[in-house]
Amino acid sequence: MEPVLSADDDAIAVLLPDDLVLPTGVLETMSNVRAQRGGTVLCAIEVSSAEISAYGVFDVEPVADAGKDVLKVNGMVEKPKPQDAPSNYAAAGRYVLDRAIFDALRQTERGAGGEVQLTDAIALLIKEGHPVHVVVHRGSRHDLGNPGGYLKAAVDFALDRDDYGPDLREWLVARLGLAGR
């Protein structure tokens, strides 16, 4: 990716395809935070303690002059036990990465599966003092990496549409035996 960036390109956006974040617009918010604070900006969702061990979790602190949905990242823990989680803010597959990420990736040793992990490179940026923040997304997130998550996302998305929603809602009510309640 780096060879195709121009000298003026100081950041890239990475959107993991197995994460659907609704409503849209979080990337614009993340870009605005980057414009104000510089560095790398990640998307976080708040999850319950029961779900936390399925996610990469952020160690965060408040930012004095920011709203409650912008937090400074001090570190990240991959799939912690609930009692070991530094927060309930989990990675949501949206990243606005400072160009410094490329140097960090080159310096990062291969980890699980012989791959260089993006989380390890971001941890290096934090260690080197680069600013890293999260934007807490208060909408929904769907995991498209499994059939159940994909189906839930399709239904959720369709229900919000004027052209599909009413018919689908009517069918679901009938299918679930909820008609007349």
LUMMARSE-967405 format. One record per atom (N, C-alpha, C, O, CB): x, y, z. Coordinates in steps of 0.1 Angstrom, whole numbers, padded with zeros to 4 digits, always signed. Glycine has a CB too. Example, Ala and Ser with C-alpha at 12.3 -4.5 7.8 and 13.67 -1.06 7.14 Angstrom:
BEGIN
+0132-0057+0078
+0123-0045+0078
+0132-0033+0078
+0142-0033+0085
+0113-0045+0090
+0128-0022+0071
+0137-0011+0071
+0129+0000+0079
+0134+0011+0080
+0141-0006+0057
//
This chain:
BEGIN
+0008-0012+0000
+0000+0000+0000
+0009+0013+0000
+0006+0022-0007
-0009+0000+0012
+0019+0013+0008
+0027+0025+0009
+0032+0030-0004
+0033+0042-0006
+0038+0022+0019
+0037+0021-0013
+0043+0027-0026
+0033+0035-0034
+0037+0043-0043
+0048+0015-0034
+0020+0033-0032
+0010+0040-0041
+0005+0053-0034
-0002+0060-0041
-0002+0031-0043
+0010+0056-0022
+0006+0068-0016
+0015+0079-0021
+0027+0078-0024
+0008+0067+0000
+0009+0091-0022
+0017+0103-0026
+0023+0109-0014
+0020+0105-0003
+0008+0114-0033
+0032+0118-0016
+0039+0124-0005
+0030+0132+0004
+0033+0133+0016
+0050+0134-0010
+0018+0136-0001
+0009+0143+0007
-0001+0134+0015
-0008+0139+0024
+0001+0152-0002
-0001+0122+0012
-0010+0112+0019
-0004+0109+0032
+0006+0102+0033
-0013+0099+0010
-0010+0114+0043
-0004+0112+0056
-0012+0101+0064
-0008+0099+0076
-0003+0125+0063
-0022+0096+0059
-0030+0085+0066
-0037+0077+0056
-0040+0080+0045
-0040+0092+0076
-0041+0065+0061
-0049+0056+0053
-0061+0051+0062
-0059+0050+0074
-0041+0044+0047
-0072+0047+0055
-0083+0041+0062
-0083+0026+0059
-0081+0022+0048
-0096+0048+0058
-0085+0018+0070
-0086+0004+0068
-0100+0000+0074
-0103+0003+0086
-0074-0004+0076
-0108-0007+0066
-0121-0012+0071
-0121-0027+0069
-0120-0032+0058
-0132-0005+0063
-0122-0034+0080
-0122-0049+0080
-0135-0053+0074
-0146-0049+0079
-0119-0055+0093
-0135-0062+0064
-0148-0066+0057
-0157-0074+0066
-0169-0076+0062
-0145-0073+0045
-0152-0080+0077
-0161-0088+0085
-0168-0081+0096
-0175-0087+0104
-0154-0100+0090
-0166-0068+0096
-0173-0059+0106
-0181-0049+0099
-0177-0041+0090
-0162-0051+0115
-0194-0049+0102
-0204-0040+0096
-0208-0030+0108
-0214-0035+0118
-0216-0047+0090
-0205-0018+0106
-0208-0008+0116
-0219+0002+0111
-0217+0008+0101
-0195+0001+0120
-0230+0002+0118
-0241+0010+0114
-0245+0020+0126
-0243+0016+0137
-0254+0001+0110
-0251+0031+0123
-0252+0037+0110
-0238+0041+0105
-0228+0042+0112
-0261+0049+0110
-0238+0044+0092
-0225+0048+0086
-0222+0062+0091
-0230+0069+0098
-0227+0049+0070
-0209+0066+0089
-0205+0080+0093
-0194+0079+0104
-0188+0090+0106
-0216+0087+0099
-0191+0068+0110
-0181+0067+0120
-0167+0071+0114
-0159+0076+0121
-0181+0054+0127
-0165+0067+0102
-0152+0070+0096
-0150+0085+0094
-0138+0090+0096
-0151+0063+0082
-0160+0092+0091
-0159+0107+0090
-0156+0113+0104
-0147+0122+0105
-0172+0113+0085
-0162+0108+0114
-0160+0112+0128
-0145+0109+0131
-0138+0118+0137
-0169+0105+0138
-0140+0097+0128
-0127+0093+0131
-0117+0103+0124
-0107+0107+0129
-0124+0079+0127
-0120+0106+0111
-0111+0115+0103
-0111+0129+0110
-0100+0136+0110
-0116+0116+0089
-0122+0134+0115
-0123+0147+0122
-0114+0146+0134
-0107+0156+0137
-0137+0150+0125
-0115+0135+0142
-0106+0134+0154
-0092+0134+0150
-0084+0141+0157
-0110+0121+0162
-0088+0128+0139
-0074+0128+0135
-0070+0142+0131
-0059+0146+0134
-0073+0118+0123
-0079+0149+0124
-0076+0163+0120
-0073+0172+0132
-0064+0181+0132
-0087+0169+0111
-0080+0169+0143
-0078+0177+0155
-0066+0173+0164
-0059+0181+0169
-0091+0176+0164
-0064+0160+0164
-0054+0154+0174
-0042+0147+0167
-0032+0144+0174
-0061+0144+0183
-0043+0145+0154
-0032+0138+0148
-0031+0124+0151
-0040+0118+0158
-0019+0145+0151
-0021+0117+0146
-0019+0103+0149
-0029+0093+0143
-0034+0096+0132
-0019+0101+0163
-0031+0082+0150
-0040+0071+0145
-0053+0072+0153
-0053+0075+0165
-0032+0058+0147
-0064+0069+0147
-0077+0069+0153
-0084+0055+0150
-0084+0051+0138
-0086+0081+0149
-0088+0049+0160
-0095+0036+0159
-0109+0037+0163
-0113+0046+0171
-0087+0025+0168
-0117+0027+0159
-0131+0027+0163
-0133+0016+0174
-0127+0005+0173
-0140+0023+0150
-0141+0020+0184
-0143+0011+0195
-0158+0010+0197
-0166+0019+0194
-0137+0016+0208
-0163-0002+0202
-0176-0004+0206
-0176-0008+0221
-0166-0014+0225
-0184-0015+0197
-0186-0005+0228
-0187-0009+0242
-0194-0023+0242
-0205-0024+0237
-0194+0001+0251
-0187-0032+0249
-0193-0046+0250
-0194-0050+0264
-0188-0044+0273
-0184-0056+0242
-0203-0060+0267
-0204-0065+0280
-0192-0073+0285
-0185-0078+0277
-0217-0073+0282
-0191-0075+0298
-0180-0083+0303
-0181-0097+0298
-0171-0104+0296
-0180-0083+0318
-0194-0102+0296
-0196-0116+0291
-0190-0118+0277
-0187-0129+0273
-0211-0119+0291
-0190-0107+0269
-0185-0108+0255
-0171-0104+0253
-0165-0107+0243
-0194-0099+0246
-0165-0098+0263
-0152-0091+0262
-0141-0101+0257
-0132-0096+0249
-0148-0086+0275
-0141-0113+0260
-0130-0122+0257
-0130-0126+0242
-0121-0133+0237
-0131-0135+0265
-0140-0121+0234
-0140-0124+0220
-0133-0113+0212
-0133-0113+0200
-0154-0126+0215
-0128-0102+0219
-0124-0090+0212
-0110-0086+0216
-0104-0090+0226
-0133-0079+0215
-0104-0077+0208
-0092-0070+0212
-0098-0058+0220
-0107-0051+0215
-0084-0065+0199
-0092-0055+0231
-0098-0045+0241
-0088-0034+0243
-0076-0037+0244
-0102-0052+0254
-0093-0022+0244
-0084-0010+0245
-0082-0006+0260
-0092-0007+0268
-0090+0002+0238
-0070-0003+0264
-0067+0003+0276
-0068+0018+0273
-0059+0024+0266
-0053-0001+0283
-0077+0025+0279
-0080+0039+0275
-0080+0048+0287
-0082+0044+0299
-0093+0040+0267
-0080+0061+0285
-0082+0072+0295
-0089+0083+0288
-0088+0085+0276
-0068+0076+0301
-0096+0091+0296
-0104+0102+0291
-0094+0113+0285
-0082+0114+0289
-0113+0109+0301
-0099+0121+0276
-0092+0132+0270
-0099+0145+0275
-0111+0146+0273
-0091+0131+0254
-0092+0153+0282
-0098+0164+0290
-0107+0173+0281
-0118+0177+0285
-0087+0173+0296
-0102+0176+0269
-0110+0186+0261
-0118+0179+0250
-0121+0185+0240
-0100+0196+0255
-0121+0166+0252
-0129+0159+0242
-0142+0154+0248
-0143+0153+0260
-0121+0147+0235
-0151+0150+0240
-0163+0144+0245
-0161+0130+0251
-0150+0125+0250
-0174+0144+0235
-0171+0124+0256
-0170+0111+0262
-0167+0100+0252
-0163+0089+0256
-0182+0108+0270
-0169+0103+0240
-0167+0092+0230
-0153+0093+0223
-0151+0086+0213
-0177+0093+0219
-0144+0102+0227
-0130+0102+0222
-0121+0099+0234
-0121+0107+0244
-0127+0116+0216
-0113+0089+0233
-0105+0084+0244
-0090+0082+0239
-0088+0078+0228
-0110+0072+0251
-0081+0085+0248
-0067+0082+0244
-0064+0067+0247
-0068+0062+0257
-0057+0091+0253
-0057+0061+0238
-0053+0047+0239
-0039+0046+0245
-0030+0051+0240
-0054+0039+0225
-0039+0038+0256
-0026+0035+0263
-0020+0022+0259
-0008+0019+0261
-0027+0037+0278
-0029+0013+0254
-0025+0000+0250
-0037-0009+0246
-0048-0004+0246
-0018-0007+0262
-0034-0021+0242
-0044-0030+0237
-0041-0044+0243
-0030-0048+0244
-0045-0030+0222
-0052-0051+0246
-0051-0065+0250
-0059-0074+0241
-0071-0071+0240
-0055-0067+0266
-0054-0084+0236
-0061-0093+0227
-0069-0104+0234
-0062-0112+0241
-0052-0099+0216
-0082-0103+0233
-0091-0114+0239
-0088-0117+0254
-0085-0128+0257
-0090-0126+0231
-0089-0107+0262
-0086-0109+0276
-0097-0117+0284
-0109-0117+0279
-0083-0096+0284
-0094-0123+0295
-0105-0128+0304
-0112-0116+0309
-0106-0105+0311
-0099-0137+0315
-0125-0117+0312
-0132-0105+0317
-0125-0098+0329
-0125-0086+0329
-0146-0109+0321
-0120-0105+0338
-0113-0099+0350
-0100-0092+0346
-0095-0084+0354
-0111-0109+0360
-0095-0095+0334
-0082-0089+0330
-0084-0078+0320
-0074-0072+0316
-0073-0100+0324
-0096-0076+0316
-0099-0065+0306
-0096-0051+0311
-0102-0048+0322
-0113-0067+0300
-0089-0043+0304
-0086-0030+0310
-0098-0020+0308
-0099-0010+0314
-0074-0024+0302
-0108-0024+0300
-0120-0016+0298
-0130-0025+0291
-0128-0037+0289
-0117-0003+0289
-0141-0019+0288
-0152-0026+0280
-0152-0021+0265
-0162-0023+0259
-0165-0025+0286
-0142-0014+0261
-0141-0009+0248
-0133-0018+0239
-0121-0020+0241
-0135+0006+0248
-0140-0023+0229
-0134-0033+0220
-0132-0028+0206
-0140-0019+0201
-0143-0046+0220
-0123-0033+0199
-0120-0029+0185
-0131-0033+0176
-0137-0044+0177
-0107-0036+0180
-0135-0024+0167
-0146-0026+0158
-0142-0026+0143
-0151-0023+0135
-0156-0016+0160
-0130-0029+0140
-0126-0031+0126
-0126-0018+0117
-0127-0020+0105
-0135-0040+0120
-0124-0007+0123
-0123+0006+0115
-0111+0013+0120
-0109+0015+0132
-0136+0015+0116
-0102+0017+0111
-0089+0023+0115
-0086+0034+0106
-0087+0033+0093
-0078+0012+0115
-0082+0046+0111
-0075+0056+0103
-0061+0057+0109
-0058+0061+0120
-0083+0071+0105
-0052+0052+0100
-0038+0049+0105
-0029+0060+0099
-0029+0063+0087
-0034+0035+0100
-0021+0066+0108
-0011+0075+0104
-0001+0068+0096
+0002+0056+0097
-0004+0081+0117
+0005+0075+0087
+0015+0069+0078
+0027+0063+0085
+0034+0054+0080
+0021+0080+0069
+0029+0066+0098
+0040+0060+0106
+0037+0045+0108
+0046+0038+0112
+0040+0067+0120
+0025+0041+0105
+0022+0027+0107
+0031+0018+0098
+0034+0007+0102
+0007+0024+0103
+0035+0023+0087
+0043+0015+0078
+0057+0012+0084
+0062+0001+0083
+0045+0022+0064
+0063+0022+0090
+0075+0019+0097
+0073+0010+0109
+0081+0001+0111
+0082+0033+0102
+0062+0011+0116
+0059+0002+0127
+0057-0012+0122
+0062-0021+0129
+0047+0007+0135
+0050-0014+0111
+0048-0027+0105
+0062-0034+0102
+0064-0045+0104
+0039-0027+0093
+0071-0026+0096
+0084-0031+0092
+0092-0035+0104
+0100-0045+0104
+0092-0021+0084
+0090-0029+0116
+0097-0032+0128
+0091-0043+0136
+0097-0048+0146
+0099-0019+0136
+0079-0046+0133
+0071-0056+0141
+0074-0070+0137
+0074-0074+0125
+0056-0054+0139
+0077-0078+0147
+0080-0093+0144
+0068-0100+0141
+0057-0096+0145
+0087-0099+0156
+0069-0111+0133
+0058-0119+0130
+0053-0126+0142
+0060-0130+0151
+0062-0130+0119
+0039-0126+0143
+0033-0132+0155
+0025-0145+0151
+0030-0153+0144
+0024-0122+0162
+0013-0145+0156
+0004-0157+0154
+0003-0160+0139
+0001-0151+0131
-0010-0154+0160
+0005-0173+0136
+0004-0177+0122
+0015-0172+0113
+0013-0173+0101
-0009-0173+0117
+0025-0167+0119
+0036-0162+0110
+0033-0149+0104
+0040-0145+0094
+0040-0172+0100
+0023-0142+0108
+0018-0129+0102
+0022-0118+0111
+0023-0119+0123
+0003-0129+0100
+0025-0106+0105
+0027-0094+0112
+0013-0089+0116
+0004-0087+0108
+0035-0083+0103
+0011-0086+0129
-0002-0082+0134
-0003-0067+0135
+0006-0061+0140
-0005-0089+0148
-0014-0062+0129
-0016-0047+0130
-0017-0042+0144
-0012-0032+0147
-0030-0044+0123
-0023-0050+0153
-0024-0046+0167
-0010-0044+0173
-0007-0035+0182
-0032-0056+0176
+0000-0053+0169
+0013-0052+0174
+0020-0039+0169
+0027-0032+0176
+0022-0064+0170
+0017-0036+0157
+0023-0023+0151
+0017-0011+0158
+0024-0001+0160
+0021-0023+0136
+0004-0011+0161
-0002+0000+0168
+0004+0001+0182
+0006+0012+0186
-0018-0002+0168
+0006-0010+0188
+0012-0010+0202
+0026-0003+0201
+0030+0004+0210
+0013-0024+0207
+0033-0006+0190
+0046+0000+0189
+0045+0015+0187
+0053+0023+0193
+0054-0006+0177
+0035+0020+0179
+0033+0034+0178
+0030+0041+0192
+0035+0051+0195
+0021+0037+0168
+0022+0034+0200
+0019+0039+0213
+0032+0040+0221
+0034+0050+0228
+0008+0030+0220
+0040+0029+0221
+0052+0029+0229
+0062+0040+0224
+0069+0046+0233
+0059+0015+0227
+0062+0043+0211
+0070+0054+0206
+0065+0068+0209
+0071+0078+0205
+0073+0052+0192
+0053+0069+0214
+0047+0082+0218
+0039+0088+0207
+0035+0100+0208
+0058+0091+0220
+0035+0081+0197
+0026+0086+0187
+0012+0087+0193
+0008+0078+0200
+0026+0077+0174
+0004+0097+0190
-0009+0098+0195
-0018+0087+0189
-0019+0085+0176
-0015+0112+0193
-0026+0080+0197
-0035+0070+0193
-0048+0072+0201
-0047+0072+0213
-0030+0055+0194
-0059+0074+0194
-0072+0076+0201
-0082+0066+0195
-0081+0060+0185
-0077+0091+0199
-0093+0065+0203
-0105+0057+0198
-0117+0067+0198
-0118+0076+0206
-0108+0045+0207
-0125+0064+0188
-0139+0070+0188
-0148+0059+0192
-0148+0048+0185
-0142+0076+0174
-0156+0061+0202
-0166+0051+0207
-0178+0052+0198
-0185+0062+0198
-0169+0052+0222
-0181+0042+0191
-0193+0042+0182
-0205+0037+0190
-0204+0026+0196
-0190+0032+0169
-0215+0045+0190
-0227+0041+0198
-0238+0035+0190
-0249+0033+0195
-0233+0054+0205
-0235+0032+0177
-0245+0025+0169
-0244+0010+0170
-0240+0005+0181
-0243+0028+0154
-0247+0002+0160
-0246-0012+0161
-0234-0017+0153
-0228-0010+0144
-0259-0019+0155
-0229-0029+0156
-0219-0036+0149
-0223-0050+0147
-0228-0057+0156
-0205-0035+0157
-0221-0055+0135
-0224-0069+0132
-0211-0076+0127
-0203-0071+0120
-0234-0070+0121
-0209-0088+0132
-0198-0097+0129
-0202-0105+0117
-0210-0115+0118
-0194-0106+0141
-0197-0101+0105
-0201-0109+0093
-0192-0121+0090
-0193-0127+0080
-0199-0099+0081
-0183-0124+0100
-0174-0135+0099
-0180-0148+0102
-0173-0159+0102
-0162-0133+0107
-0193-0149+0106
-0199-0161+0108
-0214-0160+0103
-0219-0149+0102
-0199-0165+0123
-0220-0172+0099
-0233-0171+0093
-0244-0165+0101
-0252-0157+0096
-0237-0185+0090
-0244-0167+0114
-0254-0161+0123
-0253-0146+0123
-0263-0139+0122
-0253-0166+0137
-0240-0141+0124
-0238-0126+0124
-0242-0120+0111
-0248-0109+0110
-0224-0123+0127
-0239-0127+0100
-0243-0123+0086
-0258-0121+0085
-0263-0112+0080
-0237-0132+0076
-0265-0132+0090
-0280-0132+0089
-0286-0120+0097
-0295-0113+0093
-0285-0145+0093
-0281-0118+0109
-0286-0107+0118
-0283-0094+0111
-0292-0085+0111
-0279-0108+0131
-0272-0092+0105
-0269-0080+0098
-0278-0077+0086
-0283-0066+0084
-0254-0080+0093
-0281-0088+0078
-0289-0087+0067
-0304-0083+0071
-0310-0074+0065
-0290-0100+0059
-0308-0089+0082
-0322-0086+0087
-0322-0071+0092
-0331-0064+0089
-0326-0096+0098
-0312-0068+0100
-0311-0054+0106
-0311-0044+0095
-0318-0034+0096
-0299-0053+0115
-0303-0046+0085
-0301-0037+0074
-0315-0035+0066
-0319-0024+0063
-0290-0041+0065
-0321-0047+0063
-0333-0047+0056
-0345-0040+0063
-0353-0033+0057
-0337-0061+0052
-0345-0043+0076
-0356-0037+0084
-0356-0021+0084
-0366-0015+0085
-0355-0041+0099
-0344-0016+0082
-0343-0001+0082
-0346+0005+0068
-0346+0017+0067
-0329+0003+0086
-0348-0003+0058
-0351+0002+0045
-0366+0003+0042
-0374-0006+0046
-0344-0007+0034
-0370+0014+0036
-0384+0016+0032
-0389+0006+0022
-0400+0002+0022
-0386+0030+0027
-0380+0001+0013
-0384-0008+0002
-0385-0022+0007
-0392-0030+0001
-0375-0007-0009
-0378-0026+0017
-0378-0040+0022
-0384-0041+0036
-0390-0052+0039
-0364-0046+0022
-0382-0031+0044
-0386-0032+0058
-0400-0036+0062
-0402-0046+0069
-0383-0019+0064
-0410-0029+0056
-0424-0033+0060
-0427-0047+0057
-0433-0054+0065
-0433-0024+0053
-0424-0052+0045
-0428-0066+0041
-0420-0076+0050
-0425-0086+0054
-0425-0068+0026
-0407-0073+0052
-0399-0082+0061
-0404-0083+0075
-0405-0093+0081
-0384-0078+0060
-0408-0071+0080
-0413-0070+0094
-0426-0078+0095
-0428-0086+0104
-0415-0055+0098
-0435-0077+0085
-0447-0084+0085
-0445-0099+0085
-0451-0107+0092
-0456-0080+0073
-0436-0103+0076
-0432-0117+0075
-0426-0123+0088
-0430-0134+0092
-0423-0120+0063
-0417-0115+0094
-0411-0120+0107
-0422-0121+0118
-0421-0131+0125
-0400-0110+0111
-0431-0112+0119
-0441-0113+0129
-0449-0125+0127
-0452-0132+0136
-0450-0100+0128
-0453-0128+0114
-0461-0140+0111
-0453-0153+0114
-0457-0162+0120
-0466-0140+0097
-0440-0153+0110
-0431-0164+0111
-0429-0168+0126
-0428-0179+0129
-0418-0162+0104
-0427-0157+0134
-0424-0159+0148
-0437-0161+0156
-0436-0163+0169
-0417-0148+0153
-0449-0161+0150
-0461-0163+0157
-0465-0152+0166
-0471-0154+0176
-0461-0176+0165
-0461-0140+0162
-0464-0128+0171
-0476-0120+0166
-0479-0110+0173
-0452-0119+0171
-0482-0124+0155
-0494-0117+0150
-0505-0117+0160
-0508-0127+0167
-0499-0123+0137
-0512-0106+0162
-0523-0104+0171
-0519-0102+0185
-0528-0102+0194
-0531-0116+0170
-0507-0101+0188
-0502-0098+0202
-0502-0084+0205
-0499-0080+0216
-0489-0104+0205
//
